Amino acid sequence: MKPQRVPTKTAALRRDANLSKGYAAVFATVFIWSLPSLFMYYLNRFYDPWAQNFYRYSVACIAIVPFVLWQIRRGGPRIDMHAIALCLVPCVPNVIHQITQVMALFYIGPGVYTIFTRASVIFTALLALAFFPEERLVIRQWQFQLGTLLGLIGAFGVIWFQANPQPRTPSGHIALPGLFIAFTATFCWALYGVLIKRPSAQLGSIRSFGIVSFITSALLLPLTLAFGKIGTPIHAGVQANLVLIISAVICITLAHVLYYVAIHEIGVALAQTLQLLCPAIAMALSAWIYHERLTHAQVWSAGILLLGAFLAMRTKPIAMTETAENI
């Protein structure tokens, strides 16, 4: 009897469809993740860093609820006190990252910040060496060693050679507090990415993000009451509030779901590598909207940083987070 070819063709068509869905999801995510710094830079005119992050995360938390309920109906891990405790520790560096990334945009432009955040790949790999013994072999690979060196040099150069930082130093470079804040934001994002790895693996991406968004909002509330202006939405105006809601739903909730689809269909490595397109898109949009420009030194530094990030990402194994980049 001749073997039937229909199942083989059907399987091939299914694989092609899944790949198409994966690539569509990852390119949508790449575009979306080029936008957060642009939104936050705009919202800095109306919202203080504390209130901006509290309301963005609160909106994202509400938006993710339908996806969480849908997953609960399908079965799987329960959302109980153990699950909440599992996600609590990663939320601390996440809160610090959210606040400092908004503060950093008072010193550097949104395009430059998006380029600089590629250094999180380097920090994530370095932190993985400390937290996950199974990944310590990565430090022996020349790609990682060279990529780390190039990434750190490039990251420093991108923000140090800022053309018009505010406030300026007598030398014209970015003020040291701005440099420290930008590094803190990127480092805390990498730390969050490493700490959320196991909760995300146990609970699933959508469940873990639902818990993270709730805890993060809860942690940001007292900080906003103490240091920010909780009544900002009343005075910010309809347009600013609409931008905040859109940025939260698209850049946090939707990006998270799309990225989960992308890594499921085409894998983490390829999905992460394609994220290197984000700085180019963000820089182009920032130049168009905010007239941001890179100096020649920044262009060279950006190239060095992205090359270093690419080399570091090619090492195996590597603890790359399976959560959205701008949660």
N, C-alpha and C positions, 0 to 999 in steps of 0.2 A: 504494500500500500504506500502511495506517495505521501510524504509529509505535508500537512496543511500549512499554507503560507499566510493565511489570513491573520492568525494570531500574531505572527511575527510583524506583519505590516501594521497591525493595530498597535502593537507595542511601540514600534518605531514612531508612529504618528503621535502616540501619547507622550513619548519622550520629547519629540519636537515641540509639542504643545506646551509641555512643562518648561522646557528651555525658553521658549518664547515668553511664557508668563514670568519666568525668573528674570530674564533680561529686561522686560518691560518694567518689572518692579524695581530692579536695581537702578535703572536709569532714571526712573521717577524719583527714587530716593536720593540719587546724586544731585538732581536738580533741587529737590526740596532742602537738602542739607547745605546747599549753597546760600540759602536765604536767612537762616536764623540771625546771624550777626547784623544783617541789613535791617531786619525787623527791630532788633534790640537797640541798634544805633538810633533808629527813628523814635522808638518809645522812650529813650533817655530824655527826650525833650519834655515829656509829660509825666513819666513815672520815675520814682527813685528806684534803685536796684532791688530793695527789699520788697516793695509793693509790686513791682513788675513781675518778679519771679513768683511771688505768692499767687497772684491772680492768673498768671500763665499756667502754673501747675494745677491750680484748682480747676480751671477750664479743661485742661488735658485729662485730669482725673475723672471729671464728669463724662468727657467724650469717650473714654476707654471702657466705661461701665458696660455698654451693650456688648462689646467684644468679650469681656470677662464673663458676663452672664451666658453668652452663647457657648463659650468653652466649658463652663460649669455644667451646662445641660448635656454636653457630649461626654461628661465623665472626666476622670483624671484626678490629680492631686486636689485635696481639699484646701480651702483658704481658712486656716484656723490660727490660733495664737502661735503655733510653731512656725507657720509660714510667715507670719508678721515678724517674729523674732529673727527669722533667717534673713529678712530683707532690711532689718533695722540698721545694722552696721554700715552697709554700703550707702545708705541714705545720707550719712554724715558728710563724707567727702562730696557727695552729689550736691548737697545744699551749699557747701563752700564753693564748689565749682560754679553753680548757678549765679551766686552773688558776685564772685570775682570776675566772671566773664563779662558781666554787664559793666562792672567798674572799669575793666580794662579798655572798654570802648570809649571811655572819656580821655584816654591817652593815645590810642591808635585807631586807625580806620577799620571798618568792617572787613574789607578785603584783606588787609594785612593780617588781621586777627585770624581769619579763616585759614590763611597760609600757615600762620604760626601754630595753629592747633594740630597740624599734621605731626608735630613733634610728639603728640600723645602716643603715637605708635611706638616711638622709642621708649618713652617712660613706661608704657604698658608692658613691653618686653622685659625691661629692667626689673619692674615690680614682680612680674611673673617668676623671675629667677628666685626671688626671695620667698614668695608664697607657695609655689608649686615645685617641689623637688624634681618631679618628672620632666620639667622643662629646662633644667639647668644645663643640659648638654648644648643648648642653643648658643651659649656664650662662646663656645669653642669654634663656631662657624665664622669664617672670615667675613661673610656677608653681614652678619650681625655686628661684628666689631667695627667694620668700616662704615656701615650704615649708621650706627650710633654716633660715631665721631662726626660724620658729615651732617647728620640731622641736628645735633646740638650746635654745631658751628653755624649752620644755616638758620636755625631758629633764633639764635642770638642776633645774627646780622639783620634778619628781616625787620625786627622791631627796633634795634639800636640805630639803624640808618633811616628811621622814619623822617620824612621830609618836613612835616609840619606838626610835630607832636604838641599836645597841649596838656599840662603846662610844659614849656620849654626849659631846658637847662642852659647855662651860659655857653656850653659847647654846641648847642643846637640838637643834641641827641635827646631821646626820650628820658624823662625823669626816672630816677631809680625806683621810686614807688610804683610807677607804671610798669616797669620791667618786672618787678617782684610780683605784682598782681597778675600779670599775664602768665608768668611761669607758674604761679600758684594755681590759677584756673586750669591750665593744661595738665599739671601734675595731678590735681585732684580728680580731673576727669579720667585720667589713666588709672588712678587708684580705685575709683568707683568701678571702672570696667573690669578690673581684676577681681574685686570683692563680690561683684554681682554674678560672676561666672557660675559659681556653684548653685546659688539660689535659682538662677535662670534655668540651669540644667535640670534641677529637681522639680520646679514648679511650672516650667514652660515660660516662653517669652511674654505672652500677653498677661498671664496671671501675675508674674513677677512685676511687670510694669504697672499693673493695676495697684498692687500693694505699694510699690515704690512711689508712685504718684500721690497716693493717699498720705503716706508717711512724710514725704517731702513737703507736701502742702501743710501738714500739721506742724512740722518743725519750722516752716517759714512764717506761720501765723504769729507766734510770739515775737519773733525777730522783727516782723513788720510793725507790730504794735509798739515795740520798744524803740526802733531806730527809723522806721519809715512812716509813711502816711497812708493809713488804712483806707481813708476816704478819697483817695486819688481818683477812682473811676467817676465820682460825682462831678469832679472839676476838670477831668481830662478832655471831655468832649466825646461826641459820638464817633468821629473818625478814628481817634486814638484807641478808643475801647474796641472798635471793630477790628482794627489792625491787631490788637492784642489777642482777641478771640481767634482770628484767622491764623495767626502765628502759632498759637497753642494747638489748635486742632490739626493744622497741616504739618507743622515742623516737629511736633512732639508725638501726637497720637497717630496720625496717618503715616508718618515716616516710620514709626516703630512697627506698625502692622506690615507695611510694604517691605521693610528690611527683613522681617521674619520670613515673608514669602520668598524673598530673594535668596537668603542663605539656605532655605530648605530646598530650593530648586537648582541653584547653581553653586552652592557651597560658600563657606565663609571666606576662603582665600581670595577667590575672584571678586566677590562682593566688596571686600575690603580694598583690594587693589584699585577697583574702579572708583573708589571714593577719592582717589588722588586727583580726579577731575574737578572736584568741588572748588578748590582755590581758584582755578582758572575762570569758572563760571561766576563765582562770587566777586572776583576782581573786576571782571567785565561789567557786571551789574552795578558794582559800587562806583566804577569810573563813570558809568552812564548816569546814575541817579545822584550820587554825592560828589562827583568830579574828583574822586580819589585817584592819586597817581603814585606809582612806584619810582623810587630813584634807581639809578643804574646799579648801585650797591645792593639795593633790595632785590632787584631782579636776579642778580647772581646768587644772592643768599637764598632766595626762594628756590632756585634751581638746585642748589646744593642740598637744601632741606628735603625737597621732594625726592631727590635721588637717594638720600640717606634713608628716608621713610620706605621707599620702594625696596631697597636692599634688605632692610630689617624685616619687612613683611615676607620676604622670600624664604626666610629661615624656617625650618621645621624641627620640632613642633613650636608653636607660639601661642600664647594665651591671648587670643583676640576675643573681645567681648561680642556677644551675639545680641546686644541691645542697641537701641538707636543712638547715633552719635551725639545729638543735641537734646537728650532727655533732660 
